[in-house]
Amino acid sequence: MAFSDFKTIAQVQEEYQIKYSEADFIEYIDLKPSAIFTQEFDFSEKNMDIFTS
């Protein structure tokens, strides 16, 4: 049977005995930028035109 003959994903899963499960693969980590990055960003924001290319 051609793949285009299936009307829904559920039909494909049933025909080929595909099991589907969901999980959170990316865990949230509370990260903060370094002090040097923050200082350089503040300097750039105050002294450079960051809105034009």
C-alpha positions as CSV (number, residue, x, y, z in Angstrom):
1,M,0.0,0.0,0.0
2,A,1.4,3.4,-1.0
3,F,1.9,6.0,1.7
4,S,-0.5,8.3,-0.1
5,D,-3.3,5.8,0.2
6,F,-3.6,6.5,3.9
7,K,-6.1,9.1,5.0
8,T,-4.8,9.7,8.5
9,I,-1.6,9.3,10.5
10,A,-3.5,6.9,12.8
11,Q,-4.1,4.6,9.9
12,V,-0.3,4.5,9.2
13,Q,0.4,3.8,12.8
14,E,-2.1,1.0,13.0
15,E,-0.9,-0.6,9.7
16,Y,2.8,-0.5,10.6
17,Q,2.3,-1.0,14.3
18,I,4.0,2.3,15.2
19,K,3.9,3.3,18.8
20,Y,4.0,7.0,19.6
21,S,4.9,8.6,23.0
22,E,5.7,12.1,24.1
23,A,8.2,13.3,26.6
24,D,10.0,16.5,27.6
25,F,13.5,16.1,26.2
26,I,14.7,19.6,27.0
27,E,14.9,20.4,30.7
28,Y,14.7,24.0,31.9
29,I,17.8,25.3,33.5
30,D,17.9,28.8,35.1
31,L,20.9,30.4,33.5
32,K,22.0,34.0,33.9
33,P,24.3,35.9,31.5
34,S,27.8,36.6,32.8
35,A,28.6,40.0,34.3
36,I,31.0,40.8,31.5
37,F,28.4,40.0,28.9
38,T,25.9,42.3,30.7
39,Q,28.4,45.1,30.9
40,E,29.4,44.9,27.2
41,F,25.7,44.7,26.2
42,D,24.9,47.8,28.3
43,F,27.8,49.7,26.8
44,S,26.8,48.7,23.2
45,E,23.2,49.7,23.8
46,K,24.2,53.1,25.2
47,N,27.0,53.9,22.7
48,M,26.1,52.2,19.4
49,D,23.1,52.4,17.1
50,I,22.0,48.8,17.4
51,F,18.7,49.4,15.5
52,T,20.4,50.0,12.1
53,S,22.6,47.7,10.0
